[in-house]
């Protein structure tokens, strides 16, 4: 971990005034107080950072993984490893910046500190755009799962889901955290239980390792679509992993933001690598890759081979929970992003105010409405505007990661130059 030595006096001065001590930078309005202790007006009961990083585990792993497997076959494990490495590098960069300059806020504050106000502005609004699209995508997915049971149009069910999660976020940070804790716990228990059952089948009561190893060696081998398929599957896999940096936004509302950002940087990647690579490896050991149907849960298919009764209903319930959990987190993230931008002057000042319940109510409501507007675009222009929004959202998050990387490089060079002067 890079820990540049900073002059104590200048560091203390920068923290005490809320200004960057770096030359040529404007004052940065911190979301949290300069000492690194939380002074956020909505921080009376902050969510746990590990609940946030689990909260971003949506339908991407339970359903979207089928598309990645269909593209690359068993080689998709290398795709997950590559994407996990990218996430690790980004989180490590965020951890280093938090160690060097605690109290700046979330990663968008570090972008402003490293590259200038334009980078903070661009990163924050691109990130907000990505998560608004996520609100709509998760709401649509949840509505489609409810349609066989509730006789309402998709847009109406999506509106109800967005409204429900908006109300959860409006109550208090504690209410949001409690909901997310139980949502996240169910997903984690399901994945861990699936892996335990799968490993028992592989090494214990299944047909034996020799037969199961044929799932990797046979059916076209480990690279049935060629080495290039490893990279072809990256957009699908990286999209399902996006959101690890959400833990830095949650850390802003804790008692020791810098320390918790560093802790999140160390643990988030390990959790994602375990959940994703571990579960996909178990699936590929049980189920031949060419029997995975794109768009259908490979978890259900694997449990069907193990002959687990009610597997489809069980995984269906977990998938719906994962969708609602990700929707819940998306509304949380967008509202906090608006709040932080308002603190820096990058968004209207009204978004920087909190309600009597100490939550950024206006940001929560506006984000929910923006997500519903995207839902409506899928009704009125499914092949036009909605498709454009979906495709552009993937590109924006890669731009965000690029700006985080450039910010860390610029800030590191500047701090090292200042330390050696």
Secondary structure, DSSP 4 states (H G I P E B T S, - for coil): -------HHHHHHHHHHT---STT------SS-TTSB---TT-TTPPPHHHHHHHT--HIIIIIHHHHHHHHGGGHHHHHHHHHHHHHHHHHHHHHHHHHSTTS-SHHHHHHHHH-HHHHHHHHHHHHHHHHHHHHHHHHHHHHHHTTTS-S-HHHHHHHHHHHHHHHHHH-HHHHHHHHHHHHHHHHHHHHHHHHHHHHIIIIISS-HHHHHHHHHSTT-TTTT-THHHHHTHHHHHHHHTTTTHHHHHHTTSSBHHHHHHHHHHHHHHHHHIIIIIHHHHHHHHS-GGGPPTTS-HHHHHHHHHT-TTHHHHHHHHHHHHHHHHHHHHHHHHHHHHHHHHHHTSS-GGGG---TTSS-HHHHHHHHHHHHHHHHHHHH-TTTHHHHHHHHHHHHHHHHHHHHHHHHHHHHHHHHHHHH-
